[in-house]
Amino acid sequence: MKFETDINGRFKCPTCTSSYKQKGHLVRHIKYECGVEPQFMCDICFRRFKHKSNLKAHYGICHKRGGSDSGDECRGVMKMTINLDHFFE
């Protein structure tokens, strides 16, 4: 599939205003994020995630390491962790 690029060479999403430096990131955005409901669900607390890596992090932080079985206690921790993910891309 061919995608348009902007003046900075970033790949533009045909549906929304997002753009990405790498084509693969745009493909992932279209497949898992843009107009798509989160499809990865925690079997314990039923919280949903757009990326499998975020589900794995959630499980490790909230459930595997002595976290609660309800999703309420881990929401703050997960929000902080997911926001930090952008620094490591």
VEXZA-544566 format. One record per residue: residue number from 1; x, y, z of N, C-alpha, C in turn. Coordinates in nm, 3 decimals. Layout:
<mitor num="NUM" n_xx="X" n_yy="Y" n_zz="Z" ca_xx="X" ca_yy="Y" ca_zz="Z" c_xx="X" c_yy="Y" c_zz="Z"/>
...
END
This chain:
<mitor num="1" n_xx="0.085" n_yy="-0.117" n_zz="0.000" ca_xx="0.000" ca_yy="0.000" ca_zz="0.000" c_xx="0.089" c_yy="0.124" c_zz="0.000"/>
<mitor num="2" n_xx="0.053" n_yy="0.223" n_zz="-0.079" ca_xx="0.131" ca_yy="0.345" ca_zz="-0.089" c_xx="0.064" c_yy="0.455" c_zz="-0.007"/>
<mitor num="3" n_xx="0.145" n_yy="0.530" n_zz="0.070" ca_xx="0.093" ca_yy="0.637" ca_zz="0.154" c_xx="0.155" c_yy="0.770" c_zz="0.114"/>
<mitor num="4" n_xx="0.079" n_yy="0.877" n_zz="0.132" ca_xx="0.128" ca_yy="1.012" ca_zz="0.107" c_xx="0.226" c_yy="1.052" c_zz="0.216"/>
<mitor num="5" n_xx="0.321" n_yy="1.137" n_zz="0.179" ca_xx="0.412" ca_yy="1.194" ca_zz="0.277" c_xx="0.393" c_yy="1.345" c_zz="0.280"/>
<mitor num="6" n_xx="0.423" n_yy="1.406" n_zz="0.394" ca_xx="0.415" ca_yy="1.551" ca_zz="0.404" c_xx="0.549" c_yy="1.614" c_zz="0.362"/>
<mitor num="7" n_xx="0.563" n_yy="1.744" n_zz="0.379" ca_xx="0.685" ca_yy="1.811" ca_zz="0.334" c_xx="0.809" c_yy="1.770" c_zz="0.413"/>
<mitor num="8" n_xx="0.788" n_yy="1.713" n_zz="0.531" ca_xx="0.899" ca_yy="1.665" ca_zz="0.613" c_xx="0.930" c_yy="1.517" c_zz="0.587"/>
<mitor num="9" n_xx="0.860" n_yy="1.455" n_zz="0.493" ca_xx="0.883" ca_yy="1.315" ca_zz="0.461" c_xx="0.813" c_yy="1.218" c_zz="0.555"/>
<mitor num="10" n_xx="0.723" n_yy="1.268" n_zz="0.638" ca_xx="0.649" ca_yy="1.182" ca_zz="0.732" c_xx="0.529" c_yy="1.121" c_zz="0.660"/>
<mitor num="11" n_xx="0.497" n_yy="0.997" n_zz="0.692" ca_xx="0.385" ca_yy="0.926" ca_zz="0.631" c_xx="0.255" c_yy="0.970" c_zz="0.699"/>
<mitor num="12" n_xx="0.160" n_yy="1.016" n_zz="0.618" ca_xx="0.035" ca_yy="1.070" ca_zz="0.671" c_xx="-0.075" c_yy="0.965" c_zz="0.671"/>
<mitor num="13" n_xx="-0.152" n_yy="0.962" n_zz="0.779" ca_xx="-0.268" ca_yy="0.874" ca_zz="0.787" c_xx="-0.377" c_yy="0.928" c_zz="0.695"/>
<mitor num="14" n_xx="-0.436" n_yy="0.842" n_zz="0.611" ca_xx="-0.541" ca_yy="0.889" ca_zz="0.521" c_xx="-0.673" c_yy="0.919" c_zz="0.593"/>
<mitor num="15" n_xx="-0.687" n_yy="0.878" n_zz="0.719" ca_xx="-0.812" ca_yy="0.894" ca_zz="0.792" c_xx="-0.810" c_yy="1.010" c_zz="0.891"/>
<mitor num="16" n_xx="-0.696" n_yy="1.029" n_zz="0.960" ca_xx="-0.689" ca_yy="1.131" ca_zz="1.065" c_xx="-0.569" c_yy="1.222" c_zz="1.040"/>
<mitor num="17" n_xx="-0.532" n_yy="1.300" n_zz="1.139" ca_xx="-0.422" ca_yy="1.396" ca_zz="1.122" c_xx="-0.287" c_yy="1.342" c_zz="1.167"/>
<mitor num="18" n_xx="-0.278" n_yy="1.216" n_zz="1.206" ca_xx="-0.152" ca_yy="1.159" ca_zz="1.253" c_xx="-0.053" c_yy="1.140" c_zz="1.139"/>
<mitor num="19" n_xx="0.075" n_yy="1.156" n_zz="1.172" ca_xx="0.180" ca_yy="1.128" ca_zz="1.074" c_xx="0.295" c_yy="1.060" c_zz="1.147"/>
<mitor num="20" n_xx="0.373" n_yy="0.981" n_zz="1.072" ca_xx="0.477" ca_yy="0.898" ca_zz="1.131" c_xx="0.603" c_yy="0.903" c_zz="1.048"/>
<mitor num="21" n_xx="0.717" n_yy="0.897" n_zz="1.116" ca_xx="0.846" ca_yy="0.900" ca_zz="1.050" c_xx="0.870" c_yy="0.770" c_zz="0.973"/>
<mitor num="22" n_xx="0.823" n_yy="0.659" n_zz="1.025" ca_xx="0.843" ca_yy="0.530" ca_zz="0.961" c_xx="0.709" c_yy="0.474" c_zz="0.911"/>
<mitor num="23" n_xx="0.713" n_yy="0.417" n_zz="0.792" ca_xx="0.593" ca_yy="0.362" ca_zz="0.731" c_xx="0.530" c_yy="0.253" c_zz="0.817"/>
<mitor num="24" n_xx="0.613" n_yy="0.170" n_zz="0.879" ca_xx="0.563" ca_yy="0.062" ca_zz="0.964" c_xx="0.481" c_yy="0.113" c_zz="1.082"/>
<mitor num="25" n_xx="0.520" n_yy="0.228" n_zz="1.135" ca_xx="0.444" ca_yy="0.287" ca_zz="1.246" c_xx="0.306" c_yy="0.333" c_zz="1.199"/>
<mitor num="26" n_xx="0.298" n_yy="0.386" n_zz="1.076" ca_xx="0.169" ca_yy="0.424" ca_zz="1.021" c_xx="0.082" c_yy="0.301" c_zz="0.998"/>
<mitor num="27" n_xx="0.140" n_yy="0.195" n_zz="0.947" ca_xx="0.064" ca_yy="0.071" ca_zz="0.924" c_xx="0.009" c_yy="0.019" c_zz="1.057"/>
<mitor num="28" n_xx="0.091" n_yy="0.020" n_zz="1.162" ca_xx="0.046" ca_yy="-0.022" ca_zz="1.295" c_xx="-0.067" c_yy="0.068" c_zz="1.345"/>
<mitor num="29" n_xx="-0.054" n_yy="0.200" n_zz="1.324" ca_xx="-0.157" ca_yy="0.296" ca_zz="1.364" c_xx="-0.290" c_yy="0.264" c_zz="1.296"/>
<mitor num="30" n_xx="-0.286" n_yy="0.238" n_zz="1.166" ca_xx="-0.408" ca_yy="0.209" ca_zz="1.091" c_xx="-0.470" c_yy="0.076" c_zz="1.138"/>
<mitor num="31" n_xx="-0.386" n_yy="-0.023" n_zz="1.162" ca_xx="-0.435" ca_yy="-0.156" ca_zz="1.200" c_xx="-0.492" c_yy="-0.160" c_zz="1.342"/>
<mitor num="32" n_xx="-0.427" n_yy="-0.092" n_zz="1.437" ca_xx="-0.464" ca_yy="-0.108" ca_zz="1.578" c_xx="-0.525" c_yy="0.016" c_zz="1.643"/>
<mitor num="33" n_xx="-0.509" n_yy="0.135" n_zz="1.586" ca_xx="-0.549" ca_yy="0.256" ca_zz="1.657" c_xx="-0.657" c_yy="0.338" c_zz="1.589"/>
<mitor num="34" n_xx="-0.641" n_yy="0.369" n_zz="1.465" ca_xx="-0.725" ca_yy="0.468" ca_zz="1.397" c_xx="-0.867" c_yy="0.416" c_zz="1.375"/>
<mitor num="35" n_xx="-0.958" n_yy="0.464" n_zz="1.457" ca_xx="-1.098" ca_yy="0.425" ca_zz="1.444" c_xx="-1.127" c_yy="0.281" c_zz="1.485"/>
<mitor num="36" n_xx="-1.034" n_yy="0.218" n_zz="1.555" ca_xx="-1.049" ca_yy="0.078" ca_zz="1.594" c_xx="-1.058" c_yy="0.070" c_zz="1.746"/>
<mitor num="37" n_xx="-1.152" n_yy="-0.006" n_zz="1.796" ca_xx="-1.163" ca_yy="-0.027" ca_zz="1.940" c_xx="-1.042" c_yy="-0.108" c_zz="1.988"/>
<mitor num="38" n_xx="-0.994" n_yy="-0.082" n_zz="2.110" ca_xx="-0.883" ca_yy="-0.161" ca_zz="2.163" c_xx="-0.916" c_yy="-0.310" c_zz="2.161"/>
<mitor num="39" n_xx="-0.826" n_yy="-0.391" n_zz="2.106" ca_xx="-0.859" ca_yy="-0.532" ca_zz="2.085" c_xx="-0.784" c_yy="-0.630" c_zz="2.175"/>
<mitor num="40" n_xx="-0.696" n_yy="-0.580" n_zz="2.262" ca_xx="-0.625" ca_yy="-0.667" ca_zz="2.354" c_xx="-0.683" c_yy="-0.647" c_zz="2.493"/>
<mitor num="41" n_xx="-0.738" n_yy="-0.754" n_zz="2.553" ca_xx="-0.809" ca_yy="-0.741" ca_zz="2.680" c_xx="-0.743" c_yy="-0.824" c_zz="2.788"/>
<mitor num="42" n_xx="-0.734" n_yy="-0.766" n_zz="2.908" ca_xx="-0.682" ca_yy="-0.836" ca_zz="3.024" c_xx="-0.787" c_yy="-0.937" c_zz="3.071"/>
<mitor num="43" n_xx="-0.747" n_yy="-1.061" n_zz="3.088" ca_xx="-0.838" ca_yy="-1.167" ca_zz="3.132" c_xx="-0.878" c_yy="-1.153" c_zz="3.279"/>
<mitor num="44" n_xx="-0.804" n_yy="-1.075" n_zz="3.355" ca_xx="-0.830" ca_yy="-1.062" ca_zz="3.497" c_xx="-0.926" c_yy="-0.947" c_zz="3.527"/>
<mitor num="45" n_xx="-0.895" n_yy="-0.827" n_zz="3.477" ca_xx="-0.978" ca_yy="-0.710" ca_zz="3.510" c_xx="-1.057" c_yy="-0.657" c_zz="3.390"/>
<mitor num="46" n_xx="-1.038" n_yy="-0.717" n_zz="3.273" ca_xx="-1.112" ca_yy="-0.686" ca_zz="3.150" c_xx="-1.083" c_yy="-0.547" c_zz="3.094"/>
<mitor num="47" n_xx="-0.973" n_yy="-0.485" n_zz="3.134" ca_xx="-0.932" ca_yy="-0.358" ca_zz="3.075" c_xx="-0.879" c_yy="-0.386" c_zz="2.936"/>
<mitor num="48" n_xx="-0.904" n_yy="-0.294" n_zz="2.841" ca_xx="-0.864" ca_yy="-0.314" ca_zz="2.702" c_xx="-0.749" c_yy="-0.221" c_zz="2.664"/>
<mitor num="49" n_xx="-0.666" n_yy="-0.270" n_zz="2.569" ca_xx="-0.549" ca_yy="-0.195" ca_zz="2.525" c_xx="-0.539" c_yy="-0.201" c_zz="2.373"/>
<mitor num="50" n_xx="-0.483" n_yy="-0.095" n_zz="2.314" ca_xx="-0.466" ca_yy="-0.091" ca_zz="2.168" c_xx="-0.343" c_yy="-0.169" c_zz="2.122"/>
<mitor num="51" n_xx="-0.247" n_yy="-0.191" n_zz="2.212" ca_xx="-0.125" ca_yy="-0.263" ca_zz="2.177" c_xx="-0.101" c_yy="-0.378" c_zz="2.273"/>
<mitor num="52" n_xx="-0.056" n_yy="-0.490" n_zz="2.218" ca_xx="-0.029" ca_yy="-0.608" ca_zz="2.300" c_xx="0.081" c_yy="-0.579" c_zz="2.403"/>
<mitor num="53" n_xx="0.177" n_yy="-0.495" n_zz="2.367" ca_xx="0.285" ca_yy="-0.462" ca_zz="2.460" c_xx="0.231" c_yy="-0.388" c_zz="2.583"/>
<mitor num="54" n_xx="0.129" n_yy="-0.304" n_zz="2.564" ca_xx="0.069" ca_yy="-0.235" ca_zz="2.678" c_xx="-0.008" c_yy="-0.332" c_zz="2.767"/>
<mitor num="55" n_xx="-0.072" n_yy="-0.432" n_zz="2.707" ca_xx="-0.140" ca_yy="-0.534" ca_zz="2.786" c_xx="-0.039" c_yy="-0.613" c_zz="2.869"/>
<mitor num="56" n_xx="0.073" n_yy="-0.650" n_zz="2.808" ca_xx="0.177" ca_yy="-0.724" ca_zz="2.880" c_xx="0.232" c_yy="-0.642" c_zz="2.996"/>
<mitor num="57" n_xx="0.255" n_yy="-0.513" n_zz="2.973" ca_xx="0.305" ca_yy="-0.425" ca_zz="3.079" c_xx="0.202" c_yy="-0.415" c_zz="3.191"/>
<mitor num="58" n_xx="0.077" n_yy="-0.399" n_zz="3.154" ca_xx="-0.033" ca_yy="-0.392" ca_zz="3.252" c_xx="-0.037" c_yy="-0.517" c_zz="3.338"/>
<mitor num="59" n_xx="-0.029" n_yy="-0.632" n_zz="3.274" ca_xx="-0.034" ca_yy="-0.758" ca_zz="3.347" c_xx="0.083" c_yy="-0.769" c_zz="3.444"/>
<mitor num="60" n_xx="0.202" n_yy="-0.735" n_zz="3.397" ca_xx="0.319" ca_yy="-0.743" ca_zz="3.482" c_xx="0.316" c_yy="-0.647" c_zz="3.599"/>
<mitor num="61" n_xx="0.264" n_yy="-0.528" n_zz="3.579" ca_xx="0.259" ca_yy="-0.426" ca_zz="3.684" c_xx="0.143" c_yy="-0.451" c_zz="3.780"/>
<mitor num="62" n_xx="0.030" n_yy="-0.486" n_zz="3.728" ca_xx="-0.091" ca_yy="-0.489" ca_zz="3.810" c_xx="-0.128" c_yy="-0.626" c_zz="3.865"/>
<mitor num="63" n_xx="-0.096" n_yy="-0.731" n_zz="3.798" ca_xx="-0.145" ca_yy="-0.862" ca_zz="3.838" c_xx="-0.035" c_yy="-0.961" c_zz="3.875"/>
<mitor num="64" n_xx="0.069" n_yy="-0.968" n_zz="3.799" ca_xx="0.173" ca_yy="-1.069" ca_zz="3.820" c_xx="0.259" c_yy="-1.039" c_zz="3.943"/>
<mitor num="65" n_xx="0.276" n_yy="-0.914" n_zz="3.974" ca_xx="0.364" ca_yy="-0.876" ca_zz="4.085" c_xx="0.286" c_yy="-0.842" c_zz="4.211"/>
<mitor num="66" n_xx="0.183" n_yy="-0.916" n_zz="4.237" ca_xx="0.108" ca_yy="-0.895" ca_zz="4.361" c_xx="0.006" c_yy="-0.784" c_zz="4.355"/>
<mitor num="67" n_xx="-0.027" n_yy="-0.738" n_zz="4.234" ca_xx="-0.128" ca_yy="-0.634" ca_zz="4.221" c_xx="-0.267" c_yy="-0.689" c_zz="4.248"/>
<mitor num="68" n_xx="-0.363" n_yy="-0.603" n_zz="4.243" ca_xx="-0.500" ca_yy="-0.645" ca_zz="4.273" c_xx="-0.564" c_yy="-0.713" c_zz="4.154"/>
<mitor num="69" n_xx="-0.671" n_yy="-0.783" n_zz="4.181" ca_xx="-0.747" ca_yy="-0.845" ca_zz="4.072" c_xx="-0.848" c_yy="-0.748" c_zz="4.012"/>
<mitor num="70" n_xx="-0.874" n_yy="-0.638" n_zz="4.078" ca_xx="-0.961" ca_yy="-0.537" ca_zz="4.018" c_xx="-0.871" c_yy="-0.438" c_zz="3.946"/>
<mitor num="71" n_xx="-0.920" n_yy="-0.377" n_zz="3.842" ca_xx="-0.839" ca_yy="-0.283" ca_zz="3.766" c_xx="-0.824" c_yy="-0.148" c_zz="3.830"/>
<mitor num="72" n_xx="-0.898" n_yy="-0.120" n_zz="3.938" ca_xx="-0.901" ca_yy="0.014" ca_zz="3.995" c_xx="-0.766" c_yy="0.060" c_zz="4.049"/>
<mitor num="73" n_xx="-0.694" n_yy="-0.026" n_zz="4.120" ca_xx="-0.570" ca_yy="0.014" ca_zz="4.183" c_xx="-0.457" c_yy="0.038" c_zz="4.083"/>
<mitor num="74" n_xx="-0.461" n_yy="-0.026" n_zz="3.969" ca_xx="-0.347" ca_yy="-0.015" ca_zz="3.877" c_xx="-0.368" c_yy="0.092" c_zz="3.771"/>
<mitor num="75" n_xx="-0.481" n_yy="0.154" n_zz="3.762" ca_xx="-0.504" ca_yy="0.252" ca_zz="3.655" c_xx="-0.405" c_yy="0.367" c_zz="3.659"/>
<mitor num="76" n_xx="-0.377" n_yy="0.422" n_zz="3.775" ca_xx="-0.282" ca_yy="0.532" ca_zz="3.785" c_xx="-0.142" c_yy="0.492" c_zz="3.745"/>
<mitor num="77" n_xx="-0.099" n_yy="0.375" n_zz="3.787" ca_xx="0.034" ca_yy="0.326" ca_zz="3.752" c_xx="0.043" c_yy="0.303" c_zz="3.602"/>
<mitor num="78" n_xx="-0.058" n_yy="0.243" n_zz="3.543" ca_xx="-0.055" ca_yy="0.214" ca_zz="3.399" c_xx="-0.054" c_yy="0.343" c_zz="3.318"/>
<mitor num="79" n_xx="-0.130" n_yy="0.443" n_zz="3.359" ca_xx="-0.133" ca_yy="0.569" ca_zz="3.284" c_xx="0.007" c_yy="0.629" c_zz="3.281"/>
<mitor num="80" n_xx="0.075" n_yy="0.630" n_zz="3.395" ca_xx="0.209" ca_yy="0.684" ca_zz="3.402" c_xx="0.304" c_yy="0.602" c_zz="3.316"/>
<mitor num="81" n_xx="0.294" n_yy="0.471" n_zz="3.320" ca_xx="0.384" ca_yy="0.383" ca_zz="3.244" c_xx="0.363" c_yy="0.400" c_zz="3.094"/>
<mitor num="82" n_xx="0.239" n_yy="0.405" n_zz="3.049" ca_xx="0.210" ca_yy="0.420" ca_zz="2.907" c_xx="0.258" c_yy="0.555" c_zz="2.857"/>
<mitor num="83" n_xx="0.243" n_yy="0.661" n_zz="2.936" ca_xx="0.291" ca_yy="0.792" ca_zz="2.896" c_xx="0.443" c_yy="0.793" c_zz="2.882"/>
<mitor num="84" n_xx="0.514" n_yy="0.715" n_zz="2.961" ca_xx="0.659" ca_yy="0.707" ca_zz="2.952" c_xx="0.705" c_yy="0.629" c_zz="2.830"/>
<mitor num="85" n_xx="0.619" n_yy="0.544" n_zz="2.773" ca_xx="0.655" ca_yy="0.465" ca_zz="2.656" c_xx="0.702" c_yy="0.555" c_zz="2.541"/>
<mitor num="86" n_xx="0.647" n_yy="0.674" n_zz="2.528" ca_xx="0.681" ca_yy="0.762" ca_zz="2.417" c_xx="0.827" c_yy="0.807" c_zz="2.422"/>
<mitor num="87" n_xx="0.890" n_yy="0.806" n_zz="2.540" ca_xx="1.029" ca_yy="0.844" ca_zz="2.552" c_xx="1.123" c_yy="0.737" c_zz="2.501"/>
<mitor num="88" n_xx="1.074" n_yy="0.613" n_zz="2.488" ca_xx="1.160" ca_yy="0.502" ca_zz="2.450" c_xx="1.139" c_yy="0.455" c_zz="2.308"/>
<mitor num="89" n_xx="1.057" n_yy="0.524" n_zz="2.230" ca_xx="1.033" ca_yy="0.482" ca_zz="2.091" c_xx="1.147" c_yy="0.523" c_zz="2.000"/>
END
